[in-house]
């Protein structure tokens, strides 16, 4: 059995059947537990997810009812061998007995962490393999078919940030491998998707400059400058301004070194 939290919440059984639970609170209960498999989640945390900061008087009993229905659903999907429960009661709460690799966001986290470790160890090929696998697991906005409460909102925000880090890591690895031309399509897509993320702009400008496309690099800087001034009333960072000056200087030097200019 696999639990998928990126994109819509789904449970995939051993035979490949995709099941999208219809009960939102049961789905949210399972999603909270799946974020931390094999770890007991307190009933107070689950109640806060399902009812916020002002739960009804019978919230605990209602939570127990949702747990009952979740267990019945998992049993109906034949998600575990007979005599074994996936959703276990353990004071002061519940835990989900599944492996990290059976929860897409947990597998994603582990792959990103491993990729970072390998890049730090100067193993860019291995790092690239793992971050590519991580990004492939990401199907879109987390739990897009559920109205999430405060607990899941916090956890999805963290995972969204980690997804952004994975995208940055993929660029860093490509740059470490000298793949400046190869990374240009990805960078153009990223500056379109995250227009206020200066680091992506910086990497695009640098990559264009590295492959000798100085005019496009200067245009990319201009596009960022106009965007920041228009949207935020800001200017590019000092690092980007230095890069801009460097590109201008190299363009001037190249013009002065042309044979027709020397002859004049």
C-alpha positions in Angstrom: 0.0 0.0 0.0 1.1 3.5 -0.8 -0.2 6.8 0.5 0.1 9.8 -1.8 -0.1 13.3 -0.3 1.4 15.3 -3.1 -1.4 16.3 -5.5 -4.7 14.8 -4.3 -4.7 12.4 -1.3 -4.9 8.9 -2.6 -4.2 5.3 -1.4 -2.8 2.9 -3.9 -3.2 -0.8 -3.1 -0.9 -3.6 -3.9 -2.7 -4.4 -7.2 -2.3 -0.8 -8.3 -5.9 0.3 -7.6 -6.2 4.0 -6.7 -8.6 4.8 -3.9 -9.6 8.4 -3.1 -11.4 8.3 0.3 -14.6 10.2 0.3 -14.7 11.2 4.0 -12.6 14.4 4.4 -11.9 14.0 8.1 -10.8 10.4 7.7 -8.5 11.4 4.9 -7.1 14.3 7.0 -6.6 11.9 10.0 -4.6 9.5 7.8 -2.6 12.3 6.2 -1.5 13.7 9.6 -0.4 10.2 10.6 1.3 9.5 7.2 3.5 12.6 7.6 5.1 10.8 10.5 4.8 7.1 10.0 5.6 4.8 12.9 5.4 7.7 15.3 2.6 8.2 17.8 0.6 11.4 17.1 -1.3 12.7 20.1 -5.0 12.8 20.1 -4.8 16.5 20.9 -2.9 17.1 17.7 -5.5 15.1 15.7 -8.4 17.0 17.3 -6.7 20.3 16.5 -6.4 19.3 12.9 -10.0 18.2 12.5 -11.7 21.0 14.6 -9.2 23.8 15.1 -8.7 25.6 18.4 -12.3 25.3 19.5 -13.3 21.6 19.2 -16.8 20.4 20.2 -17.4 18.8 23.6 -17.5 15.3 22.1 -14.4 15.7 19.9 -12.5 12.8 21.4 -15.4 10.3 21.0 -15.9 11.6 17.4 -12.2 11.2 16.7 -12.4 7.6 17.9 -15.3 7.1 15.4 -13.2 8.4 12.6 -10.4 6.1 13.6 -12.8 3.2 13.5 -13.9 4.1 10.0 -10.3 4.5 8.9 -9.5 1.0 10.1 -12.5 -0.4 8.3 -11.5 1.3 5.1 -7.9 0.0 5.3 -9.1 -3.5 6.0 -11.5 -3.3 3.1 -8.6 -2.3 0.9 -6.7 -5.3 2.2 -3.9 -2.9 3.1 -2.3 -5.2 5.6 -2.0 -9.0 6.3 -4.8 -10.6 8.4 -4.3 -10.1 12.1 -2.2 -7.0 11.7 -3.3 -3.4 12.0 -1.9 -0.5 10.2 -3.6 2.1 12.4 -2.5 1.3 15.9 -3.7 2.8 19.2 -0.8 3.8 21.4 -1.3 6.3 24.3 -1.6 9.1 24.1 -2.7 8.8 20.4 -2.3 6.8 17.3 0.4 5.8 14.8 0.4 4.5 11.2 2.6 1.4 10.7 3.9 2.0 7.2 7.4 2.4 5.8 8.8 5.8 4.7 9.0 4.6 1.1 5.3 3.9 1.2 4.4 7.6 1.8 5.4 9.7 -1.2 6.3 12.9 0.8 8.4 10.9 3.2 10.3 9.2 0.4 10.6 12.7 -1.1 12.1 14.1 2.1 14.6 11.3 2.3 15.7 11.6 -1.3 16.2 15.4 -1.0 18.2 14.9 2.2 20.4 12.2 0.6 21.0 14.4 -2.5 22.1 17.3 -0.4 24.5 15.0 1.5 26.0 13.7 -1.7 26.4 17.2 -3.2 28.2 18.3 0.0 30.5 15.3 -0.4 31.2 16.4 -4.0 29.4 13.5 -5.6 27.2 15.4 -8.1 26.3 12.4 -10.2 24.8 10.5 -7.2 23.2 13.7 -6.0 21.6 14.3 -9.4 20.2 10.8 -9.4 18.4 11.2 -6.1 17.1 14.7 -6.6 15.7 13.7 -9.9 13.8 10.9 -8.2 12.6 13.3 -5.5 11.2 15.8 -8.0 9.5 13.1 -10.0 7.5 12.1 -6.9 6.0 15.6 -6.6 2.6 15.6 -8.4 1.4 19.1 -7.5 0.1 21.1 -4.5 -0.2 18.9 -1.4 -3.6 17.4 -0.5 -5.3 19.4 -3.2 -8.6 17.6 -2.8 -8.9 18.3 1.0 -9.7 21.3 3.1 -6.7 21.1 5.6 -6.6 22.3 9.2 -3.8 24.0 11.1 -1.6 20.9 11.6 -1.6 19.8 8.0 -1.3 23.5 6.9 2.0 23.7 8.9 3.3 20.4 7.6 2.4 21.1 4.0 4.1 24.6 4.2 7.3 22.9 5.3 7.1 20.3 2.5 6.4 23.1 -0.1 9.5 24.8 1.1 11.4 21.5 0.8 10.1 21.2 -2.8 11.5 24.6 -3.6 14.8 23.5 -2.1 14.8 20.4 -4.3 14.3 22.6 -7.4 17.3 24.8 -6.2 19.3 21.7 -5.5 18.7 20.3 -9.0 20.1 23.6 -10.5 23.1 23.6 -8.1 24.0 20.0 -9.1 23.7 20.8 -12.8 26.0 23.8 -12.4 28.5 21.7 -10.4 28.6 19.3 -13.3 29.1 22.2 -15.8 25.8 21.7 -17.5 25.1 25.4 -18.2 23.3 24.9 -21.6 21.4 21.8 -20.3 20.0 23.8 -17.4 18.7 26.8 -19.3 15.2 25.5 -20.2 14.6 24.5 -16.5 15.8 28.0 -15.3 13.5 29.8 -17.8 10.6 27.7 -16.5 11.5 28.4 -12.9 11.8 32.2 -13.2 8.3 32.1 -14.9 6.8 30.0 -12.0 8.6 31.8 -9.2 9.1 35.3 -10.6 10.1 36.9 -7.2 12.7 34.2 -6.4 15.9 36.1 -7.2 18.2 33.1 -6.9 16.6 31.5 -10.0 17.1 34.7 -11.9 20.7 34.9 -10.7 21.3 31.4 -12.0 19.7 32.1 -15.3 21.8 35.2 -15.9 25.0 33.4 -14.9 24.2 30.4 -17.1 23.5 32.7 -20.1 26.7 34.5 -19.4 28.7 31.3 -19.1 27.6 30.1 -22.5 28.4 33.4 -24.2 24.9 34.7 -24.6 25.7 38.1 -23.0 22.8 40.0 -24.7 20.3 37.5 -23.3 21.9 37.7 -19.9 21.6 41.5 -19.9 18.0 41.2 -21.0 17.2 38.7 -18.2 18.7 41.2 -15.7 16.6 44.0 -17.1 13.5 41.8 -16.9 14.2 41.2 -13.2 15.0 44.8 -12.5 11.6 46.0 -14.0 9.7 43.2 -12.2 11.2 44.1 -8.8 10.7 47.8 -9.2 7.1 47.4 -10.4 5.9 44.7 -8.0 7.9 45.5 -4.8 9.6 48.9 -5.3 13.0 47.2 -4.9 16.2 46.8 -6.8 18.1 43.6 -7.5 20.5 42.4 -4.7 24.1 43.7 -4.5 25.3 40.3 -5.8 23.1 40.6 -8.9 24.3 44.2 -9.5 27.9 43.0 -9.4 27.1 40.2 -11.9 25.4 42.8 -14.1 28.5 45.0 -14.0 30.7 42.0 -14.7 28.7 41.1 -17.8 28.7 44.7 -19.0 32.5 44.9 -18.5 33.0 41.6 -20.4 30.8 42.8 -23.3 32.8 46.1 -23.5 36.1 44.2 -23.4 34.9 41.8 -26.2 33.9 44.8 -28.3 37.3 46.5 -27.9 39.1 43.3 -28.8 37.3 43.0 -32.2 39.7 43.3 -35.1 37.6 46.1 -36.8 37.7 48.1 -33.6 41.5 47.7 -33.2 42.0 48.7 -36.8 40.0 52.0 -36.2 
